[in-house]
Amino acid sequence: MHAETPLPGTPPVQPLLTALVITIVAVVLIAGFVVIGAVLHVVPVYAGFLLLWYWTSVTHSDLRALAPAVVGGLTGAALSYLLQTGAAAGNVPLILGALALMVVALFLVIAGRVPLFCNASTMLYITVFNAEVIQKGEDFRQVIVATVLGMIWFGATIGLLGRLVPQAEVDQVAA
């Protein structure tokens, strides 16, 4: 028998203890975010989870990548909000303007320009938030609040955990 070659982009195999600890920490962070969202009456907590998924999966929780992930996500949410507003009002110029801005954002991502605002997070938020079911009934102001709340909660807690657990210990546990 031979070992299977992992697919590109798949996470490395973790020792079971490490995987268990990471899972427990993730569940606590997620539960905390749900509770904070409920207390503050921020309904679309999925927007914060979208940020969490992007930031932890694509940028591996790099604190330097948090601001571009949030700003890009907010840019994508704002462009989606423009499209939703235009569609709800039957305002064709606004719809065309929003679509044109999305094309410009796509161009800027491909060209690698203005990466704080136009990046993979922007495209992820545009893709998700332009799903018909979300466009029909979502309050994008709440989406933006949930995204910022996710940045604060997940960024602060993961940043704090990173300071509490020295990288050498993480490397030893993972070995």
Beta strands, then each sheet from edge to edge (+ up, - down):
end
